[in-house]
Amino acid sequence: MADSRARLGEELLRRLTAALRAGQLYSKGHPIITRNVEGFARAIDAFHELTPTLIVGIVEDQVIVDEMPVPRGAGFESLIRRLKQIGVERITIEKGVTIEEISTLADAVALGPSHGGGFPALPHVRVGRVTVYERSRQDRADLAAFKGLYTDAVAEAQGVLDTAASEGQPDVSVARAMVDGLAHAVSDNRPALLALASLREYNNYTFTHMVNVAILTMAQARAVGIDGPLLREFGMAGLLHDIGKIKTPPEVLNKAGRLTPAEFDIMKRHTVDGAKILRDTPDISTLAPIIAFEHHLRLGGGGYPDGVKRGQLNLGTMMCSIADVYDAMRSKRVYQQTSPTARILAVLQDADNHGFEPRLVRRFAQLIGVYPIGNLVRLDTGEIAIVTQTHAPDPHRPQVRVVMDATGARIADGPAINLWETFEDGYVPPDIVGPADPAEVGLDPLTLL
């Protein structure tokens, strides 16, 4: 009897999972949705032959059907994630439930509760919800805190650079306090900070670039297990990698076009100037002047300062160089449009010509994703979605949440879809056609996260 209930429980969950996926992937009324809802209804009827009341519950990371836990690893992780995401801890289905009620339930699970926050009232179905409102407020508060931290860091970076220009040395105490806050954020919620870094405004490029390179360098370091004081040294070096540009003439530094060979020779001096400034600055780690000097050198002998050869570059240098190129190429400036992430990664991966360490580039691609968190993308269904999670095994196929349908109508509570998942019954997740410009579609990604 127990074995029979266990088999029925697993079949029920398979049918519910299939109905959930169909509801997320296809428009309402699609025959595939109908077929899967009918299969879910048959599984419910089979269970009701044994008991008049069916209860599906979530406890920690395990799903329970009729008080019997379903074995972990049975393939229902996506269902558990979805129920937790919409705050459901228990679904009770009474005997006599109609196909219309089951369809409404499946639709509510796939697309989320109504805009007012509640599930539809059904005669034979009850949904027990976790109280998620406090968590939701906390998430918004956390995002606001990260945004404030980032904005403050950009302002402080300007102060650090201004002090260096006027006094010959950066204000180390201000820089250290700022890097310390960013390091804590990288350790606590790296995806949120990376999203903010990728969505920052394009003005004040010099100062946002300083902060972004610090964040991206620390994110790479943290991903390989570096933490504590050493993580902060990586962040400080990333923040100050371009400090030598305070000695670059403004007409060269701010030229809105291609530099002449003579002007480029002047620009290249910033690596040597930066190393000298940081070497003479008290309370700066030895890593910072090394990275300032090396960050334009490439494996195999390319880059500058001219005539400098290194058999091996510092790990911090290689991470900072990747962060530097990535942030520079994705930034919109007077003389440059933004490059899509796929194009930037292709440049970084072209080791023969650019000399970046391929294993670090591969890790960076897994960290950032071809479509970074917070970016808007266009699906082959015509819908617009926001990237909510990268997927390291396949950076081209992240998790997304649909925010606009194919007609251009906003979707307030669209489902999260794992584009990397393979689906039963022939389900195929949508493909990303390419990035979507927030200005063109009239959406602010930060308000959607």
Stockholm file with secondary structure:
# STOCKHOLM 1.0

chainA/1-449         MADSRARLGEELLRRLTAALRAGQLYSKGHPIITRNVEGFARAIDAFHELTPTLIVGIVEDQVIVDEMPVPRGAGFESLIRRLKQIGVERITIEKGVTIEEISTLADAVALGPSHGGGFPALPHVRVGRVTVYERSRQDRADLAAFKGLYTDAVAEAQGVLDTAASEGQPDVSVARAMVDGLAHAVSDNRPALLALASLREYNNYTFTHMVNVAILTMAQARAVGIDGPLLREFGMAGLLHDIGKIKTPPEVLNKAGRLTPAEFDIMKRHTVDGAKILRDTPDISTLAPIIAFEHHLRLGGGGYPDGVKRGQLNLGTMMCSIADVYDAMRSKRVYQQTSPTARILAVLQDADNHGFEPRLVRRFAQLIGVYPIGNLVRLDTGEIAIVTQTHAPDPHRPQVRVVMDATGARIADGPAINLWETFEDGYVPPDIVGPADPAEVGLDPLTLL
#=GR chainA/1-449 SS CHHHHHHHHHHHHHHHHHHHHHHHHSCTTCHHHHHHHHHHHHHHHHHHTTCSEEEEEEETTEEEETTEECCTTSSCHHHHHHHHHTTEEEEEEETTCCHHHHHHHHHHHHHCSCTTSCCCCBTTEEEEECCCHHHHHHHHHHHHHHHHHHHHHHHHHHHHHHHHHHHSSCCHHHHHHHHHHHHHHHHHHHHHHHHHHHTCCSSSHHHHHHHHHHHHHHHHHHHTTCCHHHHHHHHHHHHTTTGGGGGSCHHHHTCSSCCCHHHHHHHHTHHHHHHHHHHTSTTCCTHHHHHHHHTTBCTTSCBSSTTCCCSSCCHHHHHHHHHHHHHHHTCCBTTBCCCCHHHHHHHHHCHHHHCCCHHHHHHHHHHHCSSCTTCEEEETTSCEEEEEECCTTCTTSCEEEEEECTTSCBCTTCCEEETTCCCGGGCCCCCEEEECCHHHHTCCHHHHC
#=GC SS_cons         CHHHHHHHHHHHHHHHHHHHHHHHHSCTTCHHHHHHHHHHHHHHHHHHTTCSEEEEEEETTEEEETTEECCTTSSCHHHHHHHHHTTEEEEEEETTCCHHHHHHHHHHHHHCSCTTSCCCCBTTEEEEECCCHHHHHHHHHHHHHHHHHHHHHHHHHHHHHHHHHHHSSCCHHHHHHHHHHHHHHHHHHHHHHHHHHHTCCSSSHHHHHHHHHHHHHHHHHHHTTCCHHHHHHHHHHHHTTTGGGGGSCHHHHTCSSCCCHHHHHHHHTHHHHHHHHHHTSTTCCTHHHHHHHHTTBCTTSCBSSTTCCCSSCCHHHHHHHHHHHHHHHTCCBTTBCCCCHHHHHHHHHCHHHHCCCHHHHHHHHHHHCSSCTTCEEEETTSCEEEEEECCTTCTTSCEEEEEECTTSCBCTTCCEEETTCCCGGGCCCCCEEEECCHHHHTCCHHHHC
//
